Every structure is written in C-alpha cells, then in structure tokens.
Amino acid sequence: MVKVPDGGSGEFDHAMAQRVQYQAPPLLEEELASTPLGQFRKWFADAVAAGLPEPNAVSLATCGLDGPSVRMVLAKEVRPEGVRFFTNRMSRKARQIEDDPRVAMGFAWIPLHRQVLIRGRAEPLPRAVAESYFSGRPRDDRLGAWVSMQSAPIESRASLYKRVVQVAEEFPEGMEVPMPDYWGGYLVRASSVEFWQGQPSRLHDRLRFKATTDYPWLDEAAAWTVERLQP
C-alpha cells in the first residue's frame, strides 16, 4: 500500500517510485471460462469474496468533439448483451457518447492484481429500463438526480444545497419522485474483453476474448476467439 505523502517533493517522489511485486497464480488458457461473461462472473465473485469496496466501479473512457475524457462510474449489471450503467444524459460522458459511441471500460481489482478491459460501443437503454432502475434507488439519490445538472459549472456548494431544499419541497416526503427526462442508462456492447492478471517480474498474463461478429453477446462461446497478448 502506497502511503500518501504529507509534504515535500522528495517524499512524493519516493512514494511514486514504490513497486509492488505481484505473486498471484498465473492465468492459463485451460483455466479460462469459455465465454467472457463466465470469466467475468468468476473474477467478480472473487472480488466480492475478498471484500473489495465497490467491486462494480469501472473507469469509462469516451471521446467526443471536445477530445477524450475518463471517469469512474458504477456498473449496475453485466448481462449477456453487455454492461449497463446509468447517468445524467446531459453529462459530458453522455454528450461524448452521442458524438462517438465507441467507448472503453476498465475494472481494476488492485489487491487481486487483476483488471478486466472492455472495448465496445455504448447505446442508450430504453426509457422503461431506466425508469425501472431509477424507481429502486434511495429517495435521496432520486432527489439528487433532479438537483444536479451534471458537468455544468456551478457558482458554489451553497447554491447546490439551496437547490436540494427546493427539490425536496417540490417532491415532499410520501410523494413519488419521478425520473427526470434528462436521466437514463446505457448498454456497452463489447467487441473485445481482456482479462489481465499481474505476475512476477511484470510478465503479466493477458488473455483477450476477441469478437468474430459485430458486438455478440458475452455468453456466446462460438462468437469469440481467445488470444494471449504480450505483457
């Protein structure tokens, strides 16, 4: 574990130079599941069993007319057809997906020395699917969706709290909080899924499922080939 330096460039440089020697078992072809979904579920179960915080956190990289950007989101489902996440449809990520639906995602389970790297295409989920998910969110989270115009500039945190009070008055306790028109979800359909396992001497194992058709389902073994990549 890297200790966060509390002052001085020398201490910072020392912390940044630290190395962890990976000692995990290798990832071998004969032990790999026959489908990307099967292997993901196996590794995700390991991350949950290890007690890792928010194992469904995933980096999402997009690129629009204003250039590239990346951020962490929470994957809410990994289904045969792809990965689902939900967000404000006026956010930067949403605007960039509209410009270019090609995206990349990265799950990183650092204590297990594992990553899952996905490349594919994002498409909007039907509104009914988003509403079903939204209705199950905690009330404060649903109110928060009405408060935040995600990615837009804001004067101060105080103005954000003022808006919280206004929205709470618009939807008082006991009243249903509907999903805003500008809120929704996306499905990322994968064209490749790489499973990365850290190994000693940085000779990492990298096994990639590569689609043989356009964006197949993750549980279709016949639609994927497996290749080993250089560390």
C-alpha positions as CSV (number, residue, x, y, z in Angstrom):
1,M,0.0,0.0,0.0
2,V,1.4,3.4,-1.0
3,K,1.4,5.9,1.8
4,V,0.1,9.3,0.7
5,P,2.9,11.8,1.2
6,D,2.1,14.7,3.6
7,G,4.7,17.2,2.3
8,G,7.9,17.7,0.3
9,S,8.6,16.7,-3.3
10,G,11.2,14.1,-2.1
11,E,8.6,12.2,-0.1
12,F,6.2,12.4,-3.0
13,D,8.7,11.1,-5.5
14,H,9.6,8.3,-3.2
15,A,6.0,7.2,-2.8
16,M,5.5,7.4,-6.6
17,A,8.6,5.2,-7.1
18,Q,7.3,2.3,-4.9
19,R,6.7,-1.0,-6.6
20,V,4.5,-4.0,-5.7
21,Q,5.7,-7.4,-6.7
22,Y,2.8,-9.4,-7.9
23,Q,2.7,-13.0,-6.6
24,A,-0.7,-14.2,-7.9
25,P,-1.3,-17.5,-9.6
26,P,-1.0,-17.3,-13.4
27,L,-4.0,-17.1,-15.8
28,L,-3.8,-20.0,-18.1
29,E,-5.9,-20.8,-21.2
30,E,-7.0,-24.1,-19.9
31,E,-8.4,-22.5,-16.8
32,L,-10.2,-19.7,-18.7
33,A,-14.0,-19.8,-18.9
34,S,-15.4,-20.5,-22.4
35,T,-17.1,-17.1,-22.6
36,P,-16.3,-13.5,-21.5
37,L,-19.3,-13.4,-19.2
38,G,-18.4,-16.7,-17.5
39,Q,-14.9,-15.5,-16.8
40,F,-16.1,-12.0,-15.6
41,R,-18.6,-13.6,-13.2
42,K,-15.9,-15.8,-11.8
43,W,-13.5,-12.9,-11.2
44,F,-16.2,-10.6,-9.9
45,A,-17.2,-13.2,-7.3
46,D,-13.6,-13.4,-6.2
47,A,-13.6,-9.6,-5.8
48,V,-16.7,-9.7,-3.7
49,A,-15.4,-12.6,-1.6
50,A,-12.2,-10.6,-1.0
51,G,-14.3,-7.7,0.5
52,L,-13.1,-5.2,-2.0
53,P,-15.0,-1.9,-1.8
54,E,-17.4,-1.2,-4.7
55,P,-16.1,-4.0,-7.0
56,N,-18.5,-2.8,-9.6
57,A,-16.7,0.5,-10.0
58,V,-15.3,0.8,-13.6
59,S,-13.5,3.5,-15.5
60,L,-15.3,4.7,-18.6
61,A,-13.3,6.3,-21.4
62,T,-15.1,8.4,-24.0
63,C,-14.1,10.7,-26.8
64,G,-16.2,13.5,-28.3
65,L,-15.7,16.6,-30.4
66,D,-14.0,18.2,-27.4
67,G,-11.5,15.4,-27.0
68,P,-11.1,12.4,-24.7
69,S,-12.1,12.0,-21.1
70,V,-12.3,9.3,-18.5
71,R,-14.1,8.9,-15.2
72,M,-15.3,6.2,-12.8
73,V,-18.9,5.0,-12.9
74,L,-20.7,2.1,-11.3
75,A,-21.7,-0.8,-13.5
76,K,-25.1,-1.8,-12.4
77,E,-25.4,-5.0,-14.4
78,V,-23.2,-7.2,-16.6
79,R,-25.6,-9.2,-18.7
80,P,-25.2,-11.4,-21.7
81,E,-25.8,-8.4,-24.0
82,G,-23.3,-6.2,-22.3
83,V,-22.6,-3.8,-19.4
84,R,-25.3,-1.4,-18.1
85,F,-24.7,1.9,-16.3
86,F,-26.9,4.9,-15.6
87,T,-26.3,8.6,-15.6
88,N,-27.4,12.1,-16.4
89,R,-28.0,12.2,-20.2
90,M,-26.8,15.9,-20.2
91,S,-23.4,15.0,-18.7
92,R,-20.1,15.2,-20.5
93,K,-19.9,11.4,-20.9
94,A,-23.4,11.3,-22.5
95,R,-22.6,14.2,-24.9
96,Q,-19.4,12.4,-25.9
97,I,-21.2,9.1,-26.4
98,E,-23.6,11.0,-28.7
99,D,-20.6,12.3,-30.7
100,D,-18.9,8.9,-30.8
101,P,-20.5,5.7,-29.3
102,R,-17.1,3.9,-29.2
103,V,-16.0,3.5,-25.5
104,A,-13.6,1.6,-23.3
105,M,-14.1,0.4,-19.7
106,G,-11.7,-0.9,-17.1
107,F,-12.5,-2.8,-13.9
108,A,-9.4,-2.7,-11.6
109,W,-9.3,-5.0,-8.6
110,I,-5.9,-3.9,-7.3
111,P,-5.5,-6.2,-4.3
112,L,-6.1,-9.2,-6.5
113,H,-3.7,-7.8,-9.2
114,R,-6.5,-8.1,-11.8
115,Q,-8.1,-5.9,-14.5
116,V,-10.8,-6.5,-17.0
117,L,-10.6,-4.3,-20.0
118,I,-13.5,-3.8,-22.4
119,R,-13.8,-2.1,-25.7
120,G,-17.1,-1.6,-27.4
121,R,-20.0,0.6,-28.3
122,A,-22.5,2.4,-26.0
123,E,-26.1,2.7,-26.8
124,P,-29.0,4.3,-24.8
125,L,-31.2,1.9,-22.9
126,P,-35.0,2.0,-23.3
127,R,-36.6,4.6,-21.0
128,A,-38.7,1.8,-19.4
129,V,-35.5,0.0,-18.3
130,A,-34.0,3.2,-16.9
131,E,-37.3,4.0,-15.0
132,S,-37.3,0.5,-13.5
133,Y,-33.8,1.0,-12.1
134,F,-34.5,4.6,-11.0
135,S,-37.6,3.7,-9.0
136,G,-35.5,1.3,-6.9
137,R,-32.9,4.0,-6.0
138,P,-32.9,5.5,-2.5
139,R,-35.1,8.6,-2.2
140,D,-32.2,11.0,-1.7
141,D,-30.5,9.7,-4.8
142,R,-33.6,10.2,-6.8
143,L,-33.8,13.8,-5.5
144,G,-30.2,14.2,-6.3
145,A,-30.9,13.4,-10.0
146,W,-33.2,16.4,-10.1
147,V,-30.7,18.7,-8.3
148,S,-27.6,18.1,-10.4
149,M,-27.1,19.3,-14.0
150,Q,-24.1,17.1,-14.2
151,S,-20.8,18.5,-15.6
152,A,-22.3,22.1,-15.9
153,P,-20.5,24.9,-14.0
154,I,-22.0,25.9,-10.6
155,E,-21.5,29.0,-8.5
156,S,-20.8,27.3,-5.2
157,R,-21.7,24.3,-3.0
158,A,-24.1,26.6,-1.1
159,S,-26.1,27.0,-4.3
160,L,-26.2,23.3,-4.7
161,Y,-27.7,22.9,-1.2
162,K,-30.2,25.6,-2.0
163,R,-31.4,23.6,-4.9
164,V,-31.6,20.5,-2.7
165,V,-34.1,22.3,-0.5
166,Q,-36.1,23.5,-3.5
167,V,-36.4,20.0,-5.0
168,A,-37.3,18.4,-1.6
169,E,-40.2,20.9,-1.4
170,E,-41.3,20.1,-5.0
171,F,-41.3,16.4,-4.0
172,P,-42.3,16.2,-0.3
173,E,-42.0,13.1,1.7
174,G,-44.5,10.5,0.6
175,M,-44.7,11.8,-2.9
176,E,-43.2,9.7,-5.8
177,V,-40.0,11.1,-7.2
178,P,-40.2,10.5,-11.0
179,M,-37.2,10.1,-13.3
180,P,-36.2,13.3,-15.0
181,D,-36.4,13.4,-18.8
182,Y,-32.7,14.0,-19.0
183,W,-31.7,10.9,-17.0
184,G,-31.2,7.4,-18.3
185,G,-28.9,4.4,-18.9
186,Y,-26.5,2.9,-21.4
187,L,-25.6,-0.5,-22.5
188,V,-22.0,-1.1,-23.6
189,R,-21.8,-3.9,-26.2
190,A,-18.3,-5.4,-26.2
191,S,-16.1,-6.1,-29.2
192,S,-13.2,-7.3,-27.0
193,V,-12.8,-8.3,-23.4
194,E,-9.3,-8.7,-21.9
195,F,-8.5,-10.4,-18.6
196,W,-5.3,-9.1,-17.1
197,Q,-3.5,-10.9,-14.2
198,G,-0.5,-9.4,-12.6
199,Q,2.6,-11.6,-12.5
200,P,6.1,-11.5,-11.0
201,S,8.8,-9.5,-13.0
202,R,6.0,-7.7,-14.8
203,L,5.5,-10.7,-17.0
204,H,1.7,-10.4,-16.7
205,D,-0.9,-12.7,-18.2
206,R,-3.2,-11.1,-20.7
207,L,-5.9,-13.2,-22.3
208,R,-8.3,-11.4,-24.7
209,F,-11.6,-12.5,-26.0
210,K,-11.9,-11.0,-29.5
211,A,-15.3,-10.9,-31.2
212,T,-15.7,-12.7,-34.6
213,T,-19.0,-10.9,-35.3
214,D,-20.3,-7.4,-34.6
215,Y,-20.9,-7.0,-30.8
216,P,-22.0,-10.5,-29.9
217,W,-23.5,-11.4,-26.5
218,L,-21.0,-12.1,-23.8
219,D,-22.3,-15.7,-23.2
220,E,-21.8,-16.9,-26.8
221,A,-18.7,-19.0,-26.8
222,A,-18.8,-19.5,-30.6
223,A,-18.7,-15.8,-31.3
224,W,-15.2,-15.2,-29.7
225,T,-11.6,-16.2,-30.2
226,V,-9.0,-16.1,-27.4
227,E,-5.6,-14.7,-27.9
228,R,-2.7,-14.2,-25.5
229,L,-1.1,-10.8,-25.5
230,Q,2.5,-9.8,-24.7
231,P,2.8,-8.5,-21.1
